[in-house]
């Protein structure tokens, strides 16, 4: 975690991105903004962001830009993962249906003896 005066590192931003994505799985009811806010709050020391917020009496420019960057990266990462997930679904369905051209299995049964009426 950063402390007041420390720069926010690219590694911390990536940790916030990963947390926001993991919150998507853990708490699917949260909006993207709620996940991003929570992930940033858990990753970057409050003293770094809240002091500026208090001084500006609103969300500071630094805090707002950090949230935007994390949101942008999360959105991009999820968009990049979406085609792979669809491809996995198609591959799985294809594997489950293979081989589709096999004939149905033969079921063995005892041949029936014709009765007297059929023999006449």
Backbone as a chain_set.jsonl record, in Angstrom:
{"seq": "XXXXXXXXXXXXXXXXXXXXXXXXXXXXXXXXXXXXXXXXXXXXXXXXXXXXXXXXXXXXXXXXXXXXXXXXXXXXXXXXXXXXXXXXXXXXXXXXXXXXXXXXXXXXXXXXXXXXXXXX", "coords": {"N": [[0.825, -1.188, 0.0], [0.351, 2.257, -0.668], [1.725, 5.132, 0.908], [1.133, 8.43, 2.229], [2.35, 10.769, -0.042], [3.845, 8.935, -1.466], [4.391, 7.762, -4.772], [1.856, 6.42, -6.935], [2.115, 3.242, -8.056], [2.504, 1.439, -11.206], [2.205, -1.261, -10.694], [0.534, -1.323, -8.454], [-1.787, -0.341, -9.571], [-2.396, -2.434, -11.309], [-2.875, -4.438, -9.405], [-5.203, -3.413, -8.278], [-6.874, -3.621, -10.504], [-6.986, -6.421, -10.826], [-8.242, -7.051, -8.386], [-10.73, -5.811, -8.763], [-11.734, -7.327, -10.858], [-11.85, -9.832, -9.636], [-13.778, -9.285, -7.734], [-15.963, -9.163, -9.341], [-16.588, -11.817, -9.83], [-16.939, -12.702, -7.205], [-18.896, -11.033, -6.092], [-21.352, -10.635, -7.888], [-23.493, -8.86, -8.062], [-22.636, -6.272, -7.748], [-22.036, -3.104, -9.265], [-19.919, -2.073, -12.023], [-18.601, 0.334, -11.384], [-18.841, 0.314, -8.559], [-17.302, -1.939, -7.944], [-14.79, -1.104, -8.886], [-14.305, 1.191, -7.291], [-14.189, -0.025, -4.751], [-12.031, -1.804, -5.088], [-9.904, -0.031, -5.6], [-9.895, 1.382, -3.187], [-9.136, -0.672, -1.457], [-6.608, -1.174, -2.322], [-4.985, 1.129, -2.607], [-3.665, 3.255, -0.231], [-5.845, 4.947, 1.929], [-5.035, 7.361, 2.948], [-3.577, 8.507, 0.932], [-5.387, 9.197, -1.103], [-7.69, 10.279, 0.145], [-6.918, 12.589, 1.549], [-6.398, 14.47, -0.461], [-8.971, 14.486, -1.574], [-10.413, 15.549, 0.579], [-9.225, 18.089, 0.778], [-9.978, 19.222, -1.681], [-12.643, 19.073, -1.404], [-14.258, 17.328, -2.724], [-14.254, 14.538, -5.021], [-10.969, 14.107, -5.735], [-8.844, 15.217, -8.449], [-6.728, 13.435, -8.918], [-7.64, 11.101, -7.668], [-9.995, 10.637, -9.111], [-8.925, 10.234, -11.697], [-7.384, 7.958, -11.27], [-9.406, 6.085, -10.67], [-10.705, 6.086, -13.161], [-8.682, 5.027, -14.807], [-8.307, 2.448, -13.739], [-10.9, 1.408, -14.173], [-10.967, 1.539, -16.992], [-8.955, -0.315, -17.662], [-9.998, -2.668, -16.527], [-12.357, -2.962, -18.013], [-11.281, -3.302, -20.593], [-9.791, -5.671, -20.211], [-11.832, -7.507, -19.594], [-13.279, -7.403, -21.974], [-11.406, -8.436, -23.749], [-11.262, -11.014, -22.785], [-13.764, -12.061, -23.331], [-14.201, -13.052, -26.111], [-12.571, -15.327, -25.991], [-13.851, -16.843, -24.036], [-16.304, -17.397, -25.326], [-15.324, -18.912, -27.443], [-14.308, -21.094, -26.05], [-16.714, -22.224, -25.141], [-17.861, -23.082, -27.545], [-15.923, -24.918, -28.414], [-16.121, -26.787, -26.34], [-18.768, -27.704, -26.616], [-18.539, -28.858, -29.125], [-16.713, -30.909, -28.622], [-18.229, -32.46, -26.87], [-20.194, -33.42, -28.54], [-18.922, -35.075, -30.286], [-18.166, -38.303, -31.602], [-20.339, -37.212, -34.024], [-21.262, -38.605, -36.189], [-21.401, -41.288, -35.718], [-23.082, -44.405, -35.943], [-26.2, -45.401, -34.365], [-26.066, -47.441, -31.444], [-26.184, -51.069, -31.568], [-28.746, -53.026, -30.375], [-28.972, -55.954, -28.727], [-31.236, -58.588, -29.014], [-33.277, -61.4, -28.166], [-34.216, -63.538, -30.784], [-37.538, -63.715, -31.879], [-39.746, -66.435, -31.785], [-41.724, -67.555, -34.436], [-45.255, -67.775, -34.239], [-47.853, -70.319, -34.606], [-49.878, -69.344, -36.336], [-48.584, -67.483, -37.907], [-46.912, -69.127, -39.357], [-48.495, -70.514, -41.075]], "CA": [[0.0, 0.0, 0.0], [1.058, 3.536, -0.687], [1.538, 6.053, 2.011], [1.048, 9.788, 1.728], [3.562, 11.243, -0.703], [4.386, 7.899, -2.352], [3.7, 7.682, -6.066], [1.062, 5.214, -7.163], [2.879, 2.483, -9.042], [1.739, 0.625, -12.157], [1.907, -2.54, -10.066], [-0.632, -1.129, -7.595], [-2.943, -0.222, -10.463], [-2.717, -3.797, -11.749], [-3.479, -5.14, -8.274], [-6.578, -2.917, -8.193], [-7.602, -4.215, -11.63], [-7.235, -7.824, -10.475], [-9.25, -7.082, -7.321], [-12.033, -5.466, -9.34], [-12.182, -8.49, -11.633], [-12.22, -10.901, -8.696], [-15.053, -8.886, -7.127], [-17.021, -9.479, -10.321], [-16.965, -13.206, -9.578], [-17.338, -12.874, -5.814], [-20.119, -10.268, -5.816], [-21.84, -10.248, -9.216], [-24.509, -7.816, -7.985], [-22.023, -4.948, -7.71], [-21.798, -2.463, -10.559], [-18.502, -1.908, -12.349], [-18.083, 1.452, -10.591], [-18.708, -0.113, -7.167], [-16.141, -2.843, -7.858], [-13.57, -0.314, -9.076], [-14.109, 2.002, -6.087], [-13.764, -0.898, -3.653], [-10.691, -2.324, -5.381], [-8.939, 1.06, -5.399], [-9.838, 1.655, -1.747], [-8.411, -1.757, -0.793], [-5.25, -1.264, -2.845], [-4.255, 2.378, -2.392], [-3.916, 3.759, 1.124], [-6.816, 6.033, 1.985], [-4.37, 8.632, 3.239], [-3.092, 9.068, -0.328], [-6.478, 9.749, -1.888], [-8.679, 11.022, 0.923], [-6.418, 13.917, 1.911], [-6.68, 15.336, -1.608], [-10.427, 14.613, -1.665], [-10.831, 16.48, 1.637], [-8.774, 19.435, 0.428], [-10.758, 19.721, -2.813], [-14.034, 18.94, -0.989], [-14.905, 16.475, -3.717], [-13.31, 13.538, -5.52], [-9.841, 14.85, -6.302], [-8.46, 14.874, -9.816], [-5.885, 12.228, -8.883], [-8.503, 9.974, -7.311], [-10.875, 10.42, -10.257], [-8.14, 9.67, -12.803], [-7.031, 6.591, -10.885], [-10.608, 5.277, -10.869], [-10.915, 5.947, -14.612], [-7.669, 4.124, -15.37], [-8.629, 1.076, -13.308], [-12.124, 1.043, -14.892], [-10.592, 1.316, -18.395], [-8.208, -1.581, -17.761], [-10.923, -3.772, -16.24], [-13.24, -3.085, -19.179], [-10.492, -3.874, -21.683], [-9.449, -7.057, -19.885], [-13.048, -8.314, -19.724], [-13.606, -7.48, -23.404], [-10.435, -9.349, -24.36], [-11.552, -12.373, -22.327], [-15.072, -12.5, -23.825], [-14.115, -13.954, -27.263], [-11.971, -16.595, -25.568], [-14.886, -17.603, -23.332], [-17.243, -17.914, -26.33], [-14.611, -19.955, -28.172], [-14.266, -22.261, -25.163], [-18.045, -22.834, -25.131], [-18.023, -23.774, -28.827], [-15.04, -26.082, -28.396], [-16.669, -27.777, -25.408], [-19.956, -28.298, -27.241], [-18.066, -29.698, -30.218], [-16.124, -32.119, -28.036], [-19.288, -33.279, -26.287], [-21.018, -34.024, -29.585], [-18.081, -35.894, -31.138], [-18.371, -38.15, -33.047], [-21.767, -37.102, -34.324], [-21.63, -39.462, -37.311], [-21.458, -42.698, -35.332], [-24.441, -44.957, -35.987], [-26.672, -45.78, -33.031], [-25.62, -48.764, -31.007], [-27.067, -52.19, -31.842], [-29.251, -53.617, -29.135], [-29.179, -57.376, -28.935], [-32.435, -59.167, -28.416], [-33.505, -62.793, -28.536], [-35.179, -63.598, -31.88], [-38.844, -64.214, -31.491], [-40.19, -67.613, -32.532], [-43.037, -67.311, -35.033], [-46.312, -68.658, -33.731], [-48.433, -71.202, -35.628], [-50.64, -68.576, -37.301], [-47.645, -66.838, -38.831], [-46.271, -70.153, -40.172], [-49.457, -71.073, -42.03]], "C": [[0.865, 1.245, 0.0], [0.806, 4.288, 0.603], [1.555, 7.448, 1.436], [2.391, 10.219, 1.141], [4.195, 10.212, -1.612], [3.664, 7.964, -3.7], [2.905, 6.379, -6.158], [1.722, 4.476, -8.317], [1.967, 1.751, -10.024], [1.35, -0.73, -11.572], [0.674, -2.432, -9.17], [-1.899, -1.001, -8.438], [-3.357, -1.604, -10.95], [-3.342, -4.628, -10.639], [-4.929, -4.708, -8.122], [-7.436, -3.502, -9.313], [-7.961, -5.665, -11.306], [-8.297, -7.942, -9.383], [-10.634, -6.783, -7.865], [-12.597, -6.638, -10.137], [-12.592, -9.623, -10.695], [-13.516, -10.561, -7.968], [-16.221, -9.175, -8.059], [-17.526, -10.899, -10.095], [-17.537, -13.377, -8.175], [-18.67, -12.194, -5.493], [-20.696, -9.756, -7.131], [-22.892, -9.146, -9.195], [-23.94, -6.405, -7.977], [-21.866, -4.402, -9.123], [-20.289, -2.361, -10.792], [-17.896, -0.786, -11.505], [-17.89, 1.067, -9.124], [-17.498, -1.029, -6.993], [-14.839, -2.06, -7.963], [-13.29, 0.526, -7.833], [-13.588, 1.143, -4.94], [-12.341, -1.403, -3.876], [-9.626, -1.259, -5.163], [-8.792, 1.349, -3.906], [-9.035, 0.586, -1.001], [-6.944, -1.827, -1.217], [-4.402, -0.04, -2.498], [-4.648, 2.929, -1.029], [-4.866, 4.95, 1.078], [-6.142, 7.372, 2.22], [-3.868, 9.301, 1.956], [-4.214, 9.797, -1.058], [-7.403, 10.65, -1.078], [-8.204, 12.395, 1.352], [-6.703, 14.892, 0.774], [-8.181, 15.549, -1.762], [-10.928, 15.641, -0.641], [-10.432, 17.91, 1.3], [-9.617, 20.043, -0.693], [-12.26, 19.689, -2.524], [-14.887, 18.223, -2.034], [-13.886, 15.415, -4.108], [-12.174, 14.283, -6.218], [-9.552, 14.404, -7.726], [-7.632, 13.602, -9.865], [-6.722, 10.989, -8.622], [-9.407, 9.621, -8.489], [-10.113, 9.769, -11.416], [-7.715, 8.239, -12.511], [-8.22, 5.657, -11.089], [-10.872, 5.05, -12.359], [-9.939, 4.955, -15.229], [-7.959, 2.673, -14.984], [-9.863, 0.591, -14.058], [-11.804, 0.718, -16.358], [-9.879, -0.024, -18.567], [-9.098, -2.792, -17.495], [-11.807, -4.028, -17.453], [-12.501, -3.736, -20.345], [-10.173, -5.345, -21.424], [-10.666, -7.97, -20.041], [-13.449, -8.461, -21.192], [-12.666, -8.448, -24.121], [-10.737, -10.8, -23.99], [-12.851, -12.921, -22.918], [-14.973, -13.401, -25.056], [-13.518, -15.317, -26.896], [-13.001, -17.459, -24.856], [-15.889, -18.19, -24.313], [-16.595, -19.049, -27.104], [-14.545, -21.228, -27.348], [-15.607, -22.981, -25.142], [-18.277, -23.635, -26.408], [-17.173, -25.033, -28.855], [-15.597, -27.18, -27.491], [-17.887, -28.473, -26.01], [-19.551, -29.244, -28.37], [-17.494, -31.01, -29.683], [-17.197, -33.048, -27.476], [-20.12, -33.978, -27.347], [-20.216, -34.967, -30.482], [-18.176, -37.356, -30.739], [-19.864, -38.193, -33.359], [-22.204, -38.076, -35.405], [-21.692, -40.947, -36.948], [-22.898, -43.198, -35.418], [-24.896, -45.308, -34.573], [-26.221, -47.199, -32.698], [-26.657, -49.844, -31.305], [-27.479, -52.786, -30.519], [-29.595, -55.066, -29.434], [-30.472, -57.79, -28.279], [-32.6, -60.584, -28.936], [-34.518, -62.814, -29.682], [-36.471, -64.266, -31.416], [-39.18, -65.41, -32.372], [-41.556, -67.323, -33.142], [-44.057, -68.268, -34.452], [-46.944, -69.41, -34.901], [-49.196, -70.44, -36.696], [-49.725, -67.936, -38.343], [-47.017, -67.862, -39.766], [-47.222, -70.67, -41.242], [-49.657, -70.217, -43.223]], "O": [[1.949, 1.282, 0.582], [-0.201, 4.09, 1.283], [1.945, 7.642, 0.285], [3.437, 10.046, 1.767], [5.011, 10.571, -2.461], [2.456, 8.197, -3.749], [3.249, 5.376, -5.533], [1.869, 5.015, -9.413], [0.807, 1.475, -9.719], [0.302, -1.282, -11.907], [-0.143, -3.352, -9.131], [-2.958, -1.499, -8.056], [-4.548, -1.911, -10.996], [-4.237, -5.433, -10.894], [-5.798, -5.541, -7.863], [-8.599, -3.839, -9.091], [-9.104, -6.083, -11.49], [-9.154, -8.824, -9.44], [-11.608, -7.427, -7.474], [-13.797, -6.907, -10.093], [-13.588, -10.302, -10.948], [-14.278, -11.463, -7.62], [-17.342, -9.404, -7.604], [-18.727, -11.16, -10.157], [-18.506, -14.111, -7.98], [-19.472, -12.716, -4.718], [-20.549, -8.578, -7.456], [-23.157, -8.546, -10.237], [-24.678, -5.44, -8.178], [-21.595, -5.151, -10.062], [-19.492, -2.542, -9.871], [-16.798, -0.939, -10.97], [-16.892, 1.446, -8.511], [-16.758, -0.912, -6.017], [-13.893, -2.319, -7.219], [-12.151, 0.57, -7.367], [-12.656, 1.536, -4.238], [-11.536, -1.423, -2.945], [-8.565, -1.544, -4.608], [-7.678, 1.538, -3.419], [-8.339, 0.891, -0.033], [-6.132, -2.467, -0.548], [-3.233, -0.172, -2.136], [-5.833, 3.05, -0.718], [-4.692, 5.858, 0.264], [-6.619, 8.403, 1.747], [-3.748, 10.524, 1.901], [-4.01, 10.896, -1.573], [-7.851, 11.682, -1.577], [-9.026, 13.297, 1.507], [-7.187, 16.001, 1.004], [-8.623, 16.662, -2.047], [-11.76, 16.492, -0.958], [-11.211, 18.84, 1.511], [-9.933, 21.232, -0.664], [-13.057, 20.213, -3.302], [-16.078, 18.493, -2.188], [-12.775, 15.397, -3.579], [-12.406, 15.008, -7.185], [-9.976, 13.328, -8.146], [-7.816, 12.778, -10.76], [-6.543, 9.956, -9.267], [-9.566, 8.447, -8.827], [-10.624, 8.841, -12.044], [-7.689, 7.401, -13.412], [-8.061, 4.559, -11.622], [-11.223, 3.943, -12.766], [-10.318, 4.141, -16.071], [-7.863, 1.776, -15.822], [-9.871, -0.542, -14.539], [-12.312, -0.263, -16.901], [-10.163, -0.773, -19.501], [-8.969, -3.821, -18.158], [-11.985, -5.172, -17.872], [-13.04, -4.623, -21.006], [-10.277, -6.171, -22.331], [-10.548, -9.08, -20.561], [-13.908, -9.525, -21.606], [-13.093, -9.193, -25.003], [-10.499, -11.709, -24.784], [-13.017, -14.138, -22.997], [-15.613, -14.453, -25.062], [-13.928, -16.343, -27.44], [-13.028, -18.675, -25.047], [-16.293, -19.343, -24.167], [-17.25, -20.051, -27.392], [-14.707, -22.325, -27.884], [-15.647, -24.211, -25.126], [-18.826, -24.736, -26.363], [-17.64, -26.094, -29.269], [-15.549, -28.361, -27.836], [-18.016, -29.694, -25.921], [-20.151, -30.304, -28.546], [-17.76, -32.082, -30.225], [-17.094, -34.269, -27.591], [-20.696, -35.032, -27.078], [-20.795, -35.601, -31.364], [-18.265, -37.614, -29.539], [-20.555, -39.138, -32.979], [-23.397, -38.352, -35.534], [-22.008, -41.775, -37.802], [-23.826, -42.498, -35.015], [-24.067, -45.492, -33.682], [-26.025, -48.033, -33.583], [-27.859, -49.578, -31.299], [-26.645, -53.022, -29.644], [-30.42, -55.353, -30.302], [-30.773, -57.405, -27.15], [-32.118, -60.921, -30.018], [-35.57, -62.184, -29.579], [-36.466, -65.243, -30.667], [-38.923, -65.389, -33.576], [-42.461, -66.887, -32.431], [-43.756, -69.435, -34.203], [-46.603, -69.161, -36.058], [-49.172, -70.84, -37.859], [-50.069, -67.865, -39.522], [-46.621, -67.503, -40.875], [-46.762, -71.222, -42.242], [-50.439, -70.565, -44.108]]}, "num_chains": 1, "name": "protein.A"}
